[in-house]
Amino acid sequence: MASVENKRALGAPFYTPEQSPPAGTAIDPATAPTLYQPLKIRDMTLQNRFAVSPMCQYSADDGHHTDWHFSHLSQFIIHGAALTIVEATAVLANGRITPEDSGLWKDSQIAPLKRIVDFAHSQGQKIGIQLGHAGRKASTLAPWLQSGGKHGIVASKEHGGWSDNVWAPSAIPIAEDDYAMPKEMTTDDIKELLQAFKDAARRAVEAGFDTIEIHGAHGYLITNFMSPITNHRTDNYGGSFENRTRLLFETIAAVREVIPASMPLLLRISATEWMEYADQPSWTLEESIKLAKLLPAAGIDLLDVSSGGNNDAQKIKIHPYYQIDLAAKIREELKKDGIDLLLGAVGMISNAEMAYSIVQEGKHEANGFSTEEGHTSKADIVLMARQFLREPEFPLRVAHQLGVEVKWPIQYHRAGWRKNQKI
C-alpha cells in the first residue's frame, strides 16, 4: 500500500507539508525555457530565474520586522519566486532612510528575520537580505507622509529622525530645500561603517539567509562615494576611480570575511547617474563596466543592475528596457574579456514576453513566444518589485502563458489554470 503520510518539511520549526519540488519548479526543466531552468550560484541553487527585488515598506519597529513584513514576503515565497530579497536593511541606526526602516544593527533584530527565513526554507525557497546605509538620503519621512511632489522631507527628532547625524563622503546636500545637510565622514566613521557591515552580515548568517546583497545603488552611501559629483574628498576615498570605489571593495571584503565561502554575495549598483548631459564628471556606464570586471576577483557572484537616484537633475529617457539594456551592455563587455559574472536585470519587467526574452539563451519556442538563432540573454535572472505587488503569483502565471508545466504549492494544487486557458 502506498504511503499516505503527509510529510512535514524537514528542518522547519513548525509543521508544514513538504513542498517537493518547491513551487515554481518546471516539471521538465530540460525542455523548459531558460526562465524555468535552475541556476547555481556557489552553493545556492534557484529552481527558476525569478527574484523578488528588495522593497522598502517603512513599517519596522526600531528596525525590527513585524507581522506586516512576514505577510508581505510570504506571498511571494509561496507563489514560486526562487529568490526573495528582504528590503534595504540598515547596518547602522543612522543608515535608515526613514525611522521605520528595516535594520540589522543589533542582535534583537535577528529573531523576526529568522522567522521569515524559516518559513521560506520550509517551502523549499531561497531568501536573501539587502544590507546598506542610506547616506545623505537618511532621516526622511515615509513617502506617503510627503506631499506636493516632495520626496526628501526631513524626519524631525520628534518623529524619530537624526538630521544632525546624516553621513556622506562630502557635505553636499541633495537639494537646498529638502533632505538634511550631511556631515563629511571621518576615517573613524568609515571604520565604524565597515565594522557595522561585518556585524550585520554575521547576524544575517545567524538568521539563516541564503545570500546577501550589498546596496551600492540609488543615491545611498556607497553610491555617494562612487560618484565624483557627490564625492569631493581629497584622501584615499576620493578623486580617482580606485579611491572612489575603495569603500565598496572594503565593504565587500568585510562581508566576505564573516560569511561562509559557500554563500553567494550579490551587489546592486546604479549603472549610470544619468548625468552625462551635464558636462561634468559623473558615474557612468563606462565606469560600471570597469567596476564589473573587478567584481569576481573581489568575491561578488551576481551584479544587480539598476540606475539613477543620486541626483535630482538626472535625465532619463524611460522605456521598458532602459535599465535592462544597461545590464546587457555590461554583459557584452564582460564576455569580450572572458570574465564570468552573473547579471540581474531589474525595472519595468511586467509581462511574460519580457521575462522570457531577457534570460533566454539561444533559439527557443514556447507557446507562441520565440527567440531566434543566436539570441543571447541580457541577464541571468529577472528581479521585480511592483509586478510582484500586483501579481504575487507572477512566476506561475508566466509559466502558464509560456506553456510550461510547473509545480504549484501543494495546498493550492486545485488552483492551476487548465491547459490553454486564457488568463
Secondary structure as the mmCIF struct_conf table of DSSP 4:
data_model
#
loop_
_struct_conf.conf_type_id
_struct_conf.id
_struct_conf.beg_label_comp_id
_struct_conf.beg_label_asym_id
_struct_conf.beg_label_seq_id
_struct_conf.end_label_comp_id
_struct_conf.end_label_asym_id
_struct_conf.end_label_seq_id
HELX_LH_PP_P HELX_LH_PP_P1 LYS A 7 LYS A 7
STRN STRN1 ARG A 8 ARG A 8
HELX_LH_PP_P HELX_LH_PP_P2 ALA A 9 ALA A 9
TURN_TY1_P TURN_TY1_P1 LEU A 10 GLY A 11
BEND BEND1 PRO A 13 PHE A 14
STRN STRN2 PRO A 17 PRO A 17
BEND BEND2 SER A 20 PRO A 21
HELX_LH_PP_P HELX_LH_PP_P3 PRO A 22 PRO A 22
TURN_TY1_P TURN_TY1_P2 ALA A 23 GLY A 24
STRN STRN3 ALA A 26 ALA A 26
BEND BEND3 ILE A 27 ASP A 28
TURN_TY1_P TURN_TY1_P3 PRO A 29 THR A 31
BEND BEND4 ALA A 32 ALA A 32
HELX_RH_3T_P HELX_RH_3T_P1 THR A 34 TYR A 36
BEND BEND5 GLN A 37 GLN A 37
STRN STRN4 LEU A 39 ILE A 41
TURN_TY1_P TURN_TY1_P4 ARG A 42 ASP A 43
STRN STRN5 MET A 44 LEU A 46
BEND BEND6 GLN A 47 ARG A 49
STRN STRN6 PHE A 50 VAL A 52
HELX_LH_PP_P HELX_LH_PP_P4 SER A 53 PRO A 54
STRN STRN7 ASP A 61 ASP A 61
TURN_TY1_P TURN_TY1_P5 ASP A 62 GLY A 63
STRN STRN8 HIS A 64 HIS A 64
HELX_RH_AL_P HELX_RH_AL_P1 ASP A 67 ILE A 78
TURN_TY1_P TURN_TY1_P6 HIS A 79 GLY A 80
BEND BEND7 ALA A 82 ALA A 82
STRN STRN9 LEU A 83 ALA A 90
BEND BEND8 VAL A 91 LEU A 92
HELX_RH_3T_P HELX_RH_3T_P2 ALA A 93 GLY A 95
BEND BEND9 ILE A 97 THR A 98
TURN_TY1_P TURN_TY1_P7 PRO A 99 GLU A 100
STRN STRN10 SER A 102 GLY A 103
BEND BEND10 TRP A 105 LYS A 106
HELX_RH_3T_P HELX_RH_3T_P3 ASP A 107 GLN A 109
HELX_RH_AL_P HELX_RH_AL_P2 ILE A 110 SER A 122
TURN_TY1_P TURN_TY1_P8 GLN A 123 GLY A 124
STRN STRN11 LYS A 126 GLY A 132
HELX_RH_3T_P HELX_RH_3T_P4 GLY A 135 LYS A 137
BEND BEND11 SER A 139 SER A 139
STRN STRN12 THR A 140 THR A 140
HELX_RH_3T_P HELX_RH_3T_P5 PRO A 143 LEU A 145
TURN_TY1_P TURN_TY1_P9 GLY A 148 GLY A 149
HELX_LH_PP_P HELX_LH_PP_P5 ILE A 153 ILE A 153
STRN STRN13 VAL A 154 VAL A 154
HELX_LH_PP_P HELX_LH_PP_P6 ALA A 155 SER A 156
HELX_RH_3T_P HELX_RH_3T_P6 LYS A 157 HIS A 159
TURN_TY1_P TURN_TY1_P10 GLY A 160 GLY A 160
HELX_RH_3T_P HELX_RH_3T_P7 SER A 163 ASN A 165
STRN STRN14 TRP A 167 ALA A 168
BEND BEND12 PRO A 169 ALA A 171
BEND BEND13 ILE A 174 ILE A 174
BEND BEND14 GLU A 176 TYR A 179
HELX_LH_PP_P HELX_LH_PP_P7 ALA A 180 PRO A 182
STRN STRN15 LYS A 183 GLU A 184
HELX_LH_PP_P HELX_LH_PP_P8 MET A 185 THR A 186
HELX_RH_AL_P HELX_RH_AL_P3 THR A 187 ALA A 207
TURN_TY1_P TURN_TY1_P11 GLY A 208 GLY A 208
BEND BEND15 ASP A 210 ASP A 210
STRN STRN16 THR A 211 GLY A 216
TURN_TY1_P TURN_TY1_P12 HIS A 218 GLY A 219
BEND BEND16 TYR A 220 TYR A 220
HELX_RH_AL_P HELX_RH_AL_P4 LEU A 221 MET A 226
TURN_TY1_P TURN_TY1_P13 PRO A 228 THR A 230
BEND BEND17 ASP A 235 ASP A 235
TURN_TY1_P TURN_TY1_P14 ASN A 236 TYR A 237
BEND BEND18 GLY A 238 SER A 240
HELX_RH_AL_P HELX_RH_AL_P5 PHE A 241 ARG A 244
TURN_TY1_P TURN_TY1_P15 THR A 245 THR A 245
HELX_RH_AL_P HELX_RH_AL_P6 ARG A 246 VAL A 258
BEND BEND19 ILE A 259 ILE A 259
TURN_TY1_P TURN_TY1_P16 ALA A 261 SER A 262
BEND BEND20 MET A 263 MET A 263
STRN STRN17 LEU A 265 SER A 270
BEND BEND21 ALA A 271 ALA A 271
BEND BEND22 TRP A 274 TRP A 274
HELX_RH_3T_P HELX_RH_3T_P8 GLU A 276 ALA A 278
BEND BEND23 ASP A 279 GLN A 280
HELX_RH_AL_P HELX_RH_AL_P7 LEU A 285 ALA A 292
TURN_TY1_P TURN_TY1_P17 LYS A 293 LEU A 294
HELX_RH_AL_P HELX_RH_AL_P8 LEU A 295 ALA A 298
TURN_TY1_P TURN_TY1_P18 GLY A 299 GLY A 299
STRN STRN18 LEU A 302 SER A 306
BEND BEND24 ASN A 310 ASN A 310
TURN_TY1_P TURN_TY1_P19 ASP A 312 ALA A 313
TURN_TY1_P TURN_TY1_P20 PRO A 320 GLN A 323
HELX_RH_AL_P HELX_RH_AL_P9 ILE A 324 LYS A 336
TURN_TY1_P TURN_TY1_P21 ASP A 337 GLY A 338
STRN STRN19 LEU A 342 VAL A 346
BEND BEND25 GLY A 347 MET A 348
BEND BEND26 ASN A 351 ASN A 351
HELX_RH_AL_P HELX_RH_AL_P10 ALA A 352 VAL A 359
BEND BEND27 GLY A 362 LYS A 363
STRN STRN20 HIS A 364 ALA A 366
TURN_TY1_P TURN_TY1_P22 ASN A 367 GLY A 368
STRN STRN21 PHE A 369 THR A 371
TURN_TY1_P TURN_TY1_P23 GLU A 373 GLY A 374
BEND BEND28 LYS A 378 LYS A 378
BEND BEND29 ASP A 380 ASP A 380
STRN STRN22 ILE A 381 MET A 384
BEND BEND30 ALA A 385 ALA A 385
HELX_RH_AL_P HELX_RH_AL_P11 ARG A 386 ARG A 390
TURN_TY1_P TURN_TY1_P24 PRO A 392 GLU A 393
HELX_RH_AL_P HELX_RH_AL_P12 PHE A 394 LEU A 402
TURN_TY1_P TURN_TY1_P25 GLY A 403 GLY A 403
STRN STRN23 VAL A 406 VAL A 406
HELX_LH_PP_P HELX_LH_PP_P9 LYS A 407 PRO A 409
HELX_RH_3T_P HELX_RH_3T_P9 ILE A 410 TYR A 412
TURN_TY1_P TURN_TY1_P26 HIS A 413 ARG A 414
HELX_LH_PP_P HELX_LH_PP_P10 GLY A 416 ARG A 418
TURN_TY1_P TURN_TY1_P27 LYS A 419 ASN A 420
#
